[in-house]
Amino acid sequence: MSIFVDENTKVIYQGLTGSQGSYYGGLNAEYGTQVVAGTHPKKAGTDVGGVPIYASVAEAMEATGATATCIFIPAPGVQGAVLEAAEAGIEFIVAITEGVPAHDEAYFFNKLKNDFPNTRLLGPNCPGIISPGKCNIGITAGHIAKEGGPVGIVSRSGTLTYQALYELKQKDIGVTTCVGIGGDPVPGTSFIDCLEAFEADPDTKAVMMIGEIGGSAEEEAADFIKNHMSKPVASYIAGVTAPAGKNMGHAGAIVSGGKGTAAAKMEALEDAGAKVGNNPTEAGELMAEIVATL
Amino acid sequence: MDLFEHQGKEFFAQYGMPVSPGEATFSVDEAVAAAERLGTPVMVKAQVHTGGRGKAGGVKFAADLDAVREHAGNIFGLDINGHIVKRIWIEKASDIAEEYYASFTLDRSAKKHLGMLSKEGGVEIETVAEENPDAIAKIWIDPTEGLTEAACREWVAAANLPDAANEGSVDILQKLYTAYTGGDADLVEINPLILTPEGKVHVLDAKVTLDGNSEFRHEDYAQYDETQPRDEREEAAHARGLQYVGLDGSVGVIANGAGLAMSTVDVVNQVGGSPANFLDIGGGANADVMAGALEVINNDPAVKSIFINIFGGITRGEEVANGIIEAMQRVAIDSPIVIRLDGTNADEGRAILAPNLNDKLMMEETMLDAARKAVELAS
């Protein structure tokens, strides 16, 4: 099984008519994802590579029965796109776009929480989600992941997610679902949301968690692992040597006021019983050791 | 984007908050002339993007113009935590009865805005938080609801300010929240917020950090972008649109993706080296971007070797390899380069690089081996 998406998930692409949207939407369709519609207020009735364009998410949902949407809209339009999708009643929103203002993210996170509790948002500024062999929404290269299980992956970083998928594939280890939650200050889906879902998924037997400096999401995840998880976790935290006060590429990756250091996060995870690697390769090896004992 | 104190005050003034008149100056003569226009006594305040200005001697009271000349002479060029003072804010001095602290920032854990108010101002809030946490009144604000006047009053009451400060504080804090949200700030902080002997609440300092991602709706933020403290290397990288952070070591680092770049810096350290920088060239790795990155690193005199760490996801290995070779034809690189290329079509990419390998361009199979090689070459 997989979490959040599966082979039956029908996906709308908001921004399918743009260059990024048409490129990745095309790759996702090629992978086998059910890419059923795109939206554009002025291009309804046209199509992108055979995928019909509707004027709104609501119309696209009604016509196709889609339950998920993937947003490739430029940053200024992301808030509107997320709210449109939520108001239409979509269940799962994946926002790939980077550079969304933090105040917008805080606003639509709370709006969804208050008014649309059944809608899950992943991102923004994330690589998306892939359940190998079933569904790939976003910008992950599908062929670097081996399908099946028993490992679930959750990560704040795009390229390190690919690295993790690839290292596991090299070791012939399959993945149930790989979720990139993104590197922004207010991610729609948290580590804990994913850990909870992996804990409940019978096919996922172990979890790989990749974090980075900034905020306290990893510490909160460690607390969850300690108190609520029976499945083993291997982890890696990027940014051990990052200087304080500097954004390391991601808006959320910053050590400030002595908080959010990699050392504190690694300690919290080790204390929770997770195996923590010093680099992605080591974390992959630790996961291979865990899988060998399952 | 961090604002200088005086920029922060000008920003606050746009939202109707009471700040003192003052002028930004760039020389001792300018400072004296400004003080003359404003009328003494004045405060002579170093403008740097760091805390601890007072302790470092960067904030002085000047009773007359001679004192302004003396203090400005001492403060210009002063090194405060590695920041050299190049501008001074001359501000009309205020009488202070009491000092408070006020701020708004995003609580990433609660995913709500957090307001903090304390009657113990003028010292670092972290110190207050440690020594007397009860002295900080906190309010969590749902961004979809905003800060209502009633909630603001309740919050101010919880801070136990003297009655004389309540009305003025409620007014300023509501304006501060409007500035925080309307201005897309990551942080707005007033420390100290003062009560004058006449009973007026007044903004005496301003610390503002704006969200660079919001520039599309704030055209005037380009002015702040220009005054960000960047060393020469960071400036060159910024001009090329690269995500770059300068470090102190000798191994130049280029990687694709923020996480992998951070990880590369870590691994260089783990194998006993010291990275010269963090540089994320993004998901793609075409020749233009690679050439720009190599230029920036090549201009850093501390760099003794360069480690290019690329994981091909959607970007294919052969594209990356061609990009590197083309970039090397455009930029004459002084230091030896070690490449680790993995992921999608890595074999094809390596095959393209193979005939070009020599003692200036090397390739290693894994991230760790490549880091070791780059560190060895740098020492």
Interface residues (C-beta under 8 A of the other chain):
Chain A: Y24 L27 A75 P76 G99 V100 P101 A102 H103 A106 Y107 F109 N110 K111 N114 I139 T140 A141 H143 I144 S155 R156 S157 G158 T159 L160 T161 Y162 Q163 Y166 G183 P185 V186 I210 E212 I213 G215 S216 A217 E220 Y236 A238 G239 V240 T241 A242 P243 K246 N247 M248 G249 H250 A251 G252 A253 G257 G258 A262 N278 N279 P280 T281
Chain B: L106 R108 S109 K111 K112 H113 E126 D142 P143 T144 T181 D184 D186 D211 N213 S214 F216 R217 Q243 V245 L247 A255 N256 G257 A258 G259 L260 A261 M262 S263 V265 D266 V267 N269 Q270 P275 F278 D280 G283 F311 G312 G313 I314 D342 G343 T344 T366 M367 L368
